[in-house]
Amino acid sequence: MTGMECFRIDESGYTGFDLLNRDQCFQGATAIAITNEDAGRLIEKHFPNLQAAELKYRTLSRRQSNHPRLLALQRELLTNYKCVTYVCDKRYLLVLMFVDYAVEPFYHERGFDLYGDGRNYAMASLLSMVGPTLLGKEIFDGLLAAFQFAVKAKTQDALQELVSAARRTKWREIPEILGPLAQYAAPECLDAIVTPGVNTDAALVVLQSLISRMEVMADGPYRVEHDQSKNLLTYHELIQRFIDHDMDIEFRQTQITSMKFPLKLTEVAQVDSKLSHAVQLADVTIGAAIEAANNLTGLRSGGLDPDALLPLYRDDQFIHLVPTVDFEEQRRFREGTQAAEMINYFAANFFGPSSGEGI
């Protein structure tokens, strides 16, 4: 196995089912195909006087004097090694899940496909952007919290509170989105929400994106290593489920991505990050990306300048899930995708009682 290509991954911002956590608004992960020998050489080159037991982005970025070194390290990684970073706005992802489970089944029941041309993304973007103003921020937040809780609890009381929360909004302003719950309490939507295994954990979404890119970048069979942190236990279990799935099937996700089983990925292992220079570089990369997202949205300040960091990425090295008003571009990008089939397939084959509640 030692000669097999290995991607090292690390995550940041994981809060389990809770996507409304105010302290961690973004979640993401990075995968880098680099040997420990090359990683150690890069760390020695850019941080020759490092005293700490391991390279940690959060510690290094606090000092302004480290910023040029961190940027130079990122530039070398992104230029010379196979890398992919995924970052999502967790609040937007929750709204997208709301559309998937509290809206889409209503339309599906009536013969309308919200997935084929990305209308679900357009709906979620619209709701994310106008919801706080149109419905009132506190009321909109209450709706999202009620949805998140209903998905987790799966009780009749939680479902009734979700319907009540929808009815407390000015839902007639956007009846196409909120009408299924507020006007009809659509049974098909409520059934989707209480489906066993359905959850609001973002780990599956993050992994789908990372793996779809690793499958393209890998020349042949490959393996994954990650740190032993508690958060990554959920990722580890899901990766193993992906590896074990041996059905011959492929789904088109967007114009440029697809997911094909069985995977080229053959093995996943946990390692001590203190002993893995390569995992440490994944920590630096995802840490910088999450901090850039927080800075660009005004949630935090400090750390690397996003305007210096983000241009280092090629388009195929950075995946982001954020709301957008360019609905026509979304339509073109997602036209002809098999999102509905993929969601149903993943629900049947990968969701399970132990894959959701993370923290």
TORKOL-4160 file (C-alpha; in steps of 0.2 Angstrom, whole numbers, padded with zeros to 4 digits, m for minus):
359
<pt num="1" X="0000" Y="0000" Z="0000"/>
<pt num="2" X="0015" Y="0012" Z="0003"/>
<pt num="3" X="0017" Y="0015" Z="m0016"/>
<pt num="4" X="m0002" Y="0020" Z="m0018"/>
<pt num="5" X="m0006" Y="0038" Z="m0021"/>
<pt num="6" X="m0012" Y="0046" Z="m0004"/>
<pt num="7" X="m0023" Y="0061" Z="m0001"/>
<pt num="8" X="m0022" Y="0069" Z="0016"/>
<pt num="9" X="m0038" Y="0078" Z="0022"/>
<pt num="10" X="m0043" Y="0089" Z="0036"/>
<pt num="11" X="m0059" Y="0098" Z="0040"/>
<pt num="12" X="m0064" Y="0114" Z="0049"/>
<pt num="13" X="m0080" Y="0121" Z="0055"/>
<pt num="14" X="m0089" Y="0105" Z="0059"/>
<pt num="15" X="m0104" Y="0107" Z="0071"/>
<pt num="16" X="m0114" Y="0091" Z="0068"/>
<pt num="17" X="m0132" Y="0093" Z="0064"/>
<pt num="18" X="m0132" Y="0111" Z="0070"/>
<pt num="19" X="m0130" Y="0122" Z="0055"/>
<pt num="20" X="m0135" Y="0138" Z="0063"/>
<pt num="21" X="m0120" Y="0139" Z="0075"/>
<pt num="22" X="m0116" Y="0157" Z="0076"/>
<pt num="23" X="m0097" Y="0155" Z="0080"/>
<pt num="24" X="m0094" Y="0143" Z="0065"/>
<pt num="25" X="m0104" Y="0149" Z="0050"/>
<pt num="26" X="m0093" Y="0140" Z="0037"/>
<pt num="27" X="m0088" Y="0122" Z="0036"/>
<pt num="28" X="m0076" Y="0114" Z="0024"/>
<pt num="29" X="m0062" Y="0102" Z="0021"/>
<pt num="30" X="m0046" Y="0101" Z="0010"/>
<pt num="31" X="m0038" Y="0086" Z="0002"/>
<pt num="32" X="m0020" Y="0086" Z="m0004"/>
<pt num="33" X="m0010" Y="0072" Z="m0013"/>
<pt num="34" X="0008" Y="0074" Z="m0005"/>
<pt num="35" X="0020" Y="0063" Z="0003"/>
<pt num="36" X="0025" Y="0065" Z="0021"/>
<pt num="37" X="0043" Y="0068" Z="0014"/>
<pt num="38" X="0038" Y="0082" Z="0003"/>
<pt num="39" X="0027" Y="0090" Z="0016"/>
<pt num="40" X="0041" Y="0089" Z="0029"/>
<pt num="41" X="0053" Y="0097" Z="0016"/>
<pt num="42" X="0040" Y="0111" Z="0013"/>
<pt num="43" X="0038" Y="0115" Z="0031"/>
<pt num="44" X="0056" Y="0115" Z="0034"/>
<pt num="45" X="0058" Y="0127" Z="0019"/>
<pt num="46" X="0045" Y="0140" Z="0024"/>
<pt num="47" X="0046" Y="0138" Z="0043"/>
<pt num="48" X="0064" Y="0133" Z="0047"/>
<pt num="49" X="0063" Y="0139" Z="0065"/>
<pt num="50" X="0046" Y="0131" Z="0070"/>
<pt num="51" X="0046" Y="0127" Z="0088"/>
<pt num="52" X="0029" Y="0119" Z="0090"/>
<pt num="53" X="0026" Y="0100" Z="0089"/>
<pt num="54" X="0016" Y="0103" Z="0073"/>
<pt num="55" X="0011" Y="0116" Z="0060"/>
<pt num="56" X="m0006" Y="0123" Z="0065"/>
<pt num="57" X="m0014" Y="0137" Z="0055"/>
<pt num="58" X="m0024" Y="0145" Z="0069"/>
<pt num="59" X="m0008" Y="0147" Z="0079"/>
<pt num="60" X="0003" Y="0153" Z="0064"/>
<pt num="61" X="m0009" Y="0166" Z="0057"/>
<pt num="62" X="m0010" Y="0176" Z="0073"/>
<pt num="63" X="0007" Y="0183" Z="0069"/>
<pt num="64" X="0008" Y="0195" Z="0055"/>
<pt num="65" X="0026" Y="0190" Z="0052"/>
<pt num="66" X="0020" Y="0173" Z="0047"/>
<pt num="67" X="0008" Y="0179" Z="0034"/>
<pt num="68" X="0021" Y="0180" Z="0019"/>
<pt num="69" X="0027" Y="0162" Z="0024"/>
<pt num="70" X="0010" Y="0155" Z="0025"/>
<pt num="71" X="0006" Y="0163" Z="0008"/>
<pt num="72" X="0022" Y="0156" Z="0000"/>
<pt num="73" X="0018" Y="0139" Z="0007"/>
<pt num="74" X="0000" Y="0139" Z="0000"/>
<pt num="75" X="0007" Y="0145" Z="m0017"/>
<pt num="76" X="0019" Y="0131" Z="m0018"/>
<pt num="77" X="0006" Y="0118" Z="m0013"/>
<pt num="78" X="m0007" Y="0124" Z="m0025"/>
<pt num="79" X="0005" Y="0126" Z="m0039"/>
<pt num="80" X="0014" Y="0109" Z="m0038"/>
<pt num="81" X="0002" Y="0097" Z="m0029"/>
<pt num="82" X="m0015" Y="0090" Z="m0032"/>
<pt num="83" X="m0026" Y="0099" Z="m0020"/>
<pt num="84" X="m0045" Y="0103" Z="m0018"/>
<pt num="85" X="m0054" Y="0114" Z="m0005"/>
<pt num="86" X="m0072" Y="0114" Z="m0002"/>
<pt num="87" X="m0081" Y="0128" Z="0009"/>
<pt num="88" X="m0099" Y="0130" Z="0012"/>
<pt num="89" X="m0110" Y="0143" Z="0020"/>
<pt num="90" X="m0119" Y="0132" Z="0033"/>
<pt num="91" X="m0134" Y="0143" Z="0034"/>
<pt num="92" X="m0137" Y="0142" Z="0015"/>
<pt num="93" X="m0134" Y="0124" Z="0016"/>
<pt num="94" X="m0148" Y="0122" Z="0029"/>
<pt num="95" X="m0160" Y="0133" Z="0018"/>
<pt num="96" X="m0155" Y="0121" Z="0003"/>
<pt num="97" X="m0160" Y="0106" Z="0014"/>
<pt num="98" X="m0176" Y="0115" Z="0018"/>
<pt num="99" X="m0180" Y="0116" Z="0000"/>
<pt num="100" X="m0175" Y="0098" Z="m0003"/>
<pt num="101" X="m0186" Y="0091" Z="0011"/>
<pt num="102" X="m0199" Y="0104" Z="0015"/>
<pt num="103" X="m0203" Y="0110" Z="m0003"/>
<pt num="104" X="m0197" Y="0099" Z="m0017"/>
<pt num="105" X="m0208" Y="0083" Z="m0012"/>
<pt num="106" X="m0223" Y="0094" Z="m0014"/>
<pt num="107" X="m0218" Y="0099" Z="m0032"/>
<pt num="108" X="m0212" Y="0081" Z="m0036"/>
<pt num="109" X="m0229" Y="0074" Z="m0031"/>
<pt num="110" X="m0237" Y="0086" Z="m0044"/>
<pt num="111" X="m0225" Y="0081" Z="m0058"/>
<pt num="112" X="m0213" Y="0096" Z="m0057"/>
<pt num="113" X="m0194" Y="0093" Z="m0056"/>
<pt num="114" X="m0185" Y="0106" Z="m0046"/>
<pt num="115" X="m0168" Y="0098" Z="m0048"/>
<pt num="116" X="m0166" Y="0096" Z="m0067"/>
<pt num="117" X="m0161" Y="0114" Z="m0070"/>
<pt num="118" X="m0155" Y="0119" Z="m0052"/>
<pt num="119" X="m0171" Y="0128" Z="m0047"/>
<pt num="120" X="m0169" Y="0121" Z="m0030"/>
<pt num="121" X="m0153" Y="0131" Z="m0029"/>
<pt num="122" X="m0161" Y="0146" Z="m0035"/>
<pt num="123" X="m0175" Y="0144" Z="m0023"/>
<pt num="124" X="m0163" Y="0142" Z="m0008"/>
<pt num="125" X="m0153" Y="0157" Z="m0014"/>
<pt num="126" X="m0168" Y="0168" Z="m0015"/>
<pt num="127" X="m0174" Y="0162" Z="0002"/>
<pt num="128" X="m0157" Y="0165" Z="0010"/>
<pt num="129" X="m0156" Y="0182" Z="0003"/>
<pt num="130" X="m0173" Y="0190" Z="0005"/>
<pt num="131" X="m0180" Y="0179" Z="0019"/>
<pt num="132" X="m0173" Y="0189" Z="0034"/>
<pt num="133" X="m0179" Y="0206" Z="0026"/>
<pt num="134" X="m0196" Y="0199" Z="0019"/>
<pt num="135" X="m0201" Y="0188" Z="0033"/>
<pt num="136" X="m0192" Y="0196" Z="0048"/>
<pt num="137" X="m0175" Y="0190" Z="0053"/>
<pt num="138" X="m0181" Y="0183" Z="0070"/>
<pt num="139" X="m0196" Y="0174" Z="0062"/>
<pt num="140" X="m0185" Y="0168" Z="0048"/>
<pt num="141" X="m0172" Y="0161" Z="0060"/>
<pt num="142" X="m0186" Y="0153" Z="0070"/>
<pt num="143" X="m0192" Y="0144" Z="0054"/>
<pt num="144" X="m0174" Y="0137" Z="0051"/>
<pt num="145" X="m0172" Y="0132" Z="0069"/>
<pt num="146" X="m0189" Y="0123" Z="0069"/>
<pt num="147" X="m0184" Y="0114" Z="0052"/>
<pt num="148" X="m0167" Y="0109" Z="0059"/>
<pt num="149" X="m0175" Y="0102" Z="0075"/>
<pt num="150" X="m0189" Y="0093" Z="0066"/>
<pt num="151" X="m0176" Y="0084" Z="0055"/>
<pt num="152" X="m0167" Y="0079" Z="0071"/>
<pt num="153" X="m0182" Y="0075" Z="0082"/>
<pt num="154" X="m0193" Y="0067" Z="0069"/>
<pt num="155" X="m0208" Y="0068" Z="0081"/>
<pt num="156" X="m0226" Y="0074" Z="0078"/>
<pt num="157" X="m0224" Y="0089" Z="0090"/>
<pt num="158" X="m0208" Y="0095" Z="0081"/>
<pt num="159" X="m0217" Y="0093" Z="0064"/>
<pt num="160" X="m0232" Y="0103" Z="0070"/>
<pt num="161" X="m0220" Y="0117" Z="0077"/>
<pt num="162" X="m0212" Y="0118" Z="0060"/>
<pt num="163" X="m0229" Y="0120" Z="0051"/>
<pt num="164" X="m0233" Y="0133" Z="0064"/>
<pt num="165" X="m0217" Y="0142" Z="0062"/>
<pt num="166" X="m0220" Y="0143" Z="0043"/>
<pt num="167" X="m0237" Y="0150" Z="0046"/>
<pt num="168" X="m0230" Y="0163" Z="0057"/>
<pt num="169" X="m0220" Y="0170" Z="0043"/>
<pt num="170" X="m0227" Y="0182" Z="0029"/>
<pt num="171" X="m0227" Y="0166" Z="0018"/>
<pt num="172" X="m0239" Y="0173" Z="0006"/>
<pt num="173" X="m0225" Y="0185" Z="0000"/>
<pt num="174" X="m0216" Y="0169" Z="m0007"/>
<pt num="175" X="m0230" Y="0156" Z="m0008"/>
<pt num="176" X="m0220" Y="0145" Z="m0021"/>
<pt num="177" X="m0207" Y="0141" Z="m0007"/>
<pt num="178" X="m0217" Y="0142" Z="0009"/>
<pt num="179" X="m0234" Y="0137" Z="0003"/>
<pt num="180" X="m0231" Y="0118" Z="0004"/>
<pt num="181" X="m0229" Y="0119" Z="0023"/>
<pt num="182" X="m0239" Y="0135" Z="0028"/>
<pt num="183" X="m0254" Y="0132" Z="0017"/>
<pt num="184" X="m0255" Y="0114" Z="0015"/>
<pt num="185" X="m0244" Y="0106" Z="0028"/>
<pt num="186" X="m0240" Y="0094" Z="0014"/>
<pt num="187" X="m0239" Y="0076" Z="0020"/>
<pt num="188" X="m0226" Y="0072" Z="0007"/>
<pt num="189" X="m0214" Y="0085" Z="0014"/>
<pt num="190" X="m0217" Y="0080" Z="0032"/>
<pt num="191" X="m0214" Y="0062" Z="0027"/>
<pt num="192" X="m0198" Y="0067" Z="0019"/>
<pt num="193" X="m0192" Y="0076" Z="0035"/>
<pt num="194" X="m0195" Y="0061" Z="0046"/>
<pt num="195" X="m0187" Y="0048" Z="0034"/>
<pt num="196" X="m0175" Y="0038" Z="0045"/>
<pt num="197" X="m0157" Y="0043" Z="0042"/>
<pt num="198" X="m0161" Y="0060" Z="0034"/>
<pt num="199" X="m0152" Y="0073" Z="0044"/>
<pt num="200" X="m0144" Y="0091" Z="0043"/>
<pt num="201" X="m0126" Y="0085" Z="0045"/>
<pt num="202" X="m0115" Y="0093" Z="0032"/>
<pt num="203" X="m0101" Y="0080" Z="0032"/>
<pt num="204" X="m0109" Y="0070" Z="0018"/>
<pt num="205" X="m0111" Y="0086" Z="0007"/>
<pt num="206" X="m0093" Y="0090" Z="0010"/>
<pt num="207" X="m0086" Y="0073" Z="0007"/>
<pt num="208" X="m0097" Y="0071" Z="m0009"/>
<pt num="209" X="m0088" Y="0086" Z="m0016"/>
<pt num="210" X="m0070" Y="0081" Z="m0011"/>
<pt num="211" X="m0072" Y="0064" Z="m0017"/>
<pt num="212" X="m0079" Y="0069" Z="m0034"/>
<pt num="213" X="m0063" Y="0079" Z="m0036"/>
<pt num="214" X="m0051" Y="0066" Z="m0029"/>
<pt num="215" X="m0058" Y="0053" Z="m0041"/>
<pt num="216" X="m0054" Y="0065" Z="m0056"/>
<pt num="217" X="m0037" Y="0069" Z="m0049"/>
<pt num="218" X="m0031" Y="0052" Z="m0045"/>
<pt num="219" X="m0022" Y="0042" Z="m0058"/>
<pt num="220" X="m0028" Y="0026" Z="m0051"/>
<pt num="221" X="m0032" Y="0017" Z="m0035"/>
<pt num="222" X="m0029" Y="0029" Z="m0020"/>
<pt num="223" X="m0030" Y="0030" Z="m0001"/>
<pt num="224" X="m0035" Y="0044" Z="0011"/>
<pt num="225" X="m0027" Y="0048" Z="0028"/>
<pt num="226" X="m0034" Y="0060" Z="0041"/>
<pt num="227" X="m0031" Y="0066" Z="0059"/>
<pt num="228" X="m0039" Y="0057" Z="0074"/>
<pt num="229" X="m0050" Y="0071" Z="0079"/>
<pt num="230" X="m0067" Y="0068" Z="0086"/>
<pt num="231" X="m0075" Y="0078" Z="0072"/>
<pt num="232" X="m0067" Y="0067" Z="0058"/>
<pt num="233" X="m0074" Y="0051" Z="0065"/>
<pt num="234" X="m0090" Y="0055" Z="0056"/>
<pt num="235" X="m0080" Y="0059" Z="0040"/>
<pt num="236" X="m0071" Y="0042" Z="0043"/>
<pt num="237" X="m0087" Y="0032" Z="0044"/>
<pt num="238" X="m0094" Y="0040" Z="0028"/>
<pt num="239" X="m0078" Y="0038" Z="0018"/>
<pt num="240" X="m0078" Y="0019" Z="0023"/>
<pt num="241" X="m0096" Y="0018" Z="0017"/>
<pt num="242" X="m0092" Y="0025" Z="0001"/>
<pt num="243" X="m0077" Y="0013" Z="m0001"/>
<pt num="244" X="m0087" Y="m0002" Z="0003"/>
<pt num="245" X="m0101" Y="0003" Z="m0009"/>
<pt num="246" X="m0098" Y="m0009" Z="m0024"/>
<pt num="247" X="m0113" Y="m0005" Z="m0035"/>
<pt num="248" X="m0109" Y="0000" Z="m0053"/>
<pt num="249" X="m0118" Y="0017" Z="m0055"/>
<pt num="250" X="m0114" Y="0035" Z="m0060"/>
<pt num="251" X="m0123" Y="0051" Z="m0056"/>
<pt num="252" X="m0121" Y="0068" Z="m0065"/>
<pt num="253" X="m0120" Y="0082" Z="m0052"/>
<pt num="254" X="m0116" Y="0097" Z="m0063"/>
<pt num="255" X="m0110" Y="0101" Z="m0080"/>
<pt num="256" X="m0092" Y="0097" Z="m0074"/>
<pt num="257" X="m0094" Y="0084" Z="m0060"/>
<pt num="258" X="m0101" Y="0067" Z="m0058"/>
<pt num="259" X="m0100" Y="0053" Z="m0044"/>
<pt num="260" X="m0096" Y="0035" Z="m0050"/>
<pt num="261" X="m0096" Y="0019" Z="m0040"/>
<pt num="262" X="m0087" Y="0009" Z="m0036"/>
<pt num="263" X="m0074" Y="0022" Z="m0032"/>
<pt num="264" X="m0055" Y="0022" Z="m0036"/>
<pt num="265" X="m0053" Y="0026" Z="m0017"/>
<pt num="266" X="m0049" Y="0010" Z="m0008"/>
<pt num="267" X="m0043" Y="0014" Z="0009"/>
<pt num="268" X="m0045" Y="0027" Z="0023"/>
<pt num="269" X="m0034" Y="0028" Z="0039"/>
<pt num="270" X="m0033" Y="0039" Z="0054"/>
<pt num="271" X="m0016" Y="0045" Z="0059"/>
<pt num="272" X="m0009" Y="0056" Z="0073"/>
<pt num="273" X="m0007" Y="0073" Z="0065"/>
<pt num="274" X="0009" Y="0077" Z="0075"/>
<pt num="275" X="0017" Y="0062" Z="0065"/>
<pt num="276" X="0010" Y="0068" Z="0048"/>
<pt num="277" X="0017" Y="0083" Z="0040"/>
<pt num="278" X="0005" Y="0080" Z="0026"/>
<pt num="279" X="m0010" Y="0081" Z="0037"/>
<pt num="280" X="m0003" Y="0097" Z="0045"/>
<pt num="281" X="m0003" Y="0105" Z="0027"/>
<pt num="282" X="m0021" Y="0100" Z="0025"/>
<pt num="283" X="m0025" Y="0109" Z="0041"/>
<pt num="284" X="m0016" Y="0125" Z="0035"/>
<pt num="285" X="m0025" Y="0125" Z="0019"/>
<pt num="286" X="m0043" Y="0123" Z="0026"/>
<pt num="287" X="m0039" Y="0134" Z="0040"/>
<pt num="288" X="m0034" Y="0148" Z="0028"/>
<pt num="289" X="m0049" Y="0145" Z="0017"/>
<pt num="290" X="m0062" Y="0146" Z="0031"/>
<pt num="291" X="m0054" Y="0162" Z="0038"/>
<pt num="292" X="m0054" Y="0170" Z="0021"/>
<pt num="293" X="m0073" Y="0166" Z="0020"/>
<pt num="294" X="m0076" Y="0174" Z="0037"/>
<pt num="295" X="m0066" Y="0189" Z="0033"/>
<pt num="296" X="m0075" Y="0192" Z="0016"/>
<pt num="297" X="m0092" Y="0191" Z="0024"/>
<pt num="298" X="m0087" Y="0203" Z="0038"/>
<pt num="299" X="m0089" Y="0190" Z="0052"/>
<pt num="300" X="m0071" Y="0191" Z="0058"/>
<pt num="301" X="m0055" Y="0201" Z="0054"/>
<pt num="302" X="m0036" Y="0196" Z="0055"/>
<pt num="303" X="m0026" Y="0182" Z="0047"/>
<pt num="304" X="m0021" Y="0181" Z="0029"/>
<pt num="305" X="m0028" Y="0194" Z="0017"/>
<pt num="306" X="m0041" Y="0185" Z="0006"/>
<pt num="307" X="m0037" Y="0195" Z="m0009"/>
<pt num="308" X="m0019" Y="0188" Z="m0008"/>
<pt num="309" X="m0024" Y="0170" Z="m0004"/>
<pt num="310" X="m0039" Y="0166" Z="m0016"/>
<pt num="311" X="m0030" Y="0171" Z="m0032"/>
<pt num="312" X="m0018" Y="0157" Z="m0029"/>
<pt num="313" X="m0032" Y="0144" Z="m0032"/>
<pt num="314" X="m0036" Y="0138" Z="m0049"/>
<pt num="315" X="m0055" Y="0136" Z="m0053"/>
<pt num="316" X="m0054" Y="0117" Z="m0051"/>
<pt num="317" X="m0045" Y="0118" Z="m0034"/>
<pt num="318" X="m0059" Y="0128" Z="m0025"/>
<pt num="319" X="m0077" Y="0123" Z="m0023"/>
<pt num="320" X="m0089" Y="0134" Z="m0013"/>
<pt num="321" X="m0107" Y="0133" Z="m0009"/>
<pt num="322" X="m0114" Y="0150" Z="m0006"/>
<pt num="323" X="m0130" Y="0159" Z="m0012"/>
<pt num="324" X="m0130" Y="0168" Z="m0028"/>
<pt num="325" X="m0142" Y="0179" Z="m0038"/>
<pt num="326" X="m0135" Y="0173" Z="m0055"/>
<pt num="327" X="m0150" Y="0161" Z="m0057"/>
<pt num="328" X="m0147" Y="0159" Z="m0076"/>
<pt num="329" X="m0129" Y="0154" Z="m0073"/>
<pt num="330" X="m0135" Y="0141" Z="m0060"/>
<pt num="331" X="m0148" Y="0135" Z="m0072"/>
<pt num="332" X="m0135" Y="0132" Z="m0086"/>
<pt num="333" X="m0122" Y="0124" Z="m0073"/>
<pt num="334" X="m0135" Y="0112" Z="m0066"/>
<pt num="335" X="m0145" Y="0108" Z="m0082"/>
<pt num="336" X="m0148" Y="0090" Z="m0085"/>
<pt num="337" X="m0141" Y="0084" Z="m0068"/>
<pt num="338" X="m0147" Y="0069" Z="m0059"/>
<pt num="339" X="m0149" Y="0077" Z="m0042"/>
<pt num="340" X="m0166" Y="0069" Z="m0038"/>
<pt num="341" X="m0160" Y="0052" Z="m0042"/>
<pt num="342" X="m0144" Y="0055" Z="m0032"/>
<pt num="343" X="m0152" Y="0061" Z="m0016"/>
<pt num="344" X="m0164" Y="0046" Z="m0016"/>
<pt num="345" X="m0150" Y="0034" Z="m0019"/>
<pt num="346" X="m0139" Y="0041" Z="m0006"/>
<pt num="347" X="m0154" Y="0041" Z="0006"/>
<pt num="348" X="m0156" Y="0023" Z="0003"/>
<pt num="349" X="m0138" Y="0018" Z="0003"/>
<pt num="350" X="m0128" Y="0029" Z="0014"/>
<pt num="351" X="m0139" Y="0038" Z="0027"/>
<pt num="352" X="m0140" Y="0028" Z="0043"/>
<pt num="353" X="m0144" Y="0029" Z="0061"/>
<pt num="354" X="m0125" Y="0032" Z="0066"/>
<pt num="355" X="m0120" Y="0043" Z="0051"/>
<pt num="356" X="m0129" Y="0059" Z="0057"/>
<pt num="357" X="m0128" Y="0066" Z="0074"/>
<pt num="358" X="m0110" Y="0069" Z="0074"/>
<pt num="359" X="m0108" Y="0080" Z="0089"/>
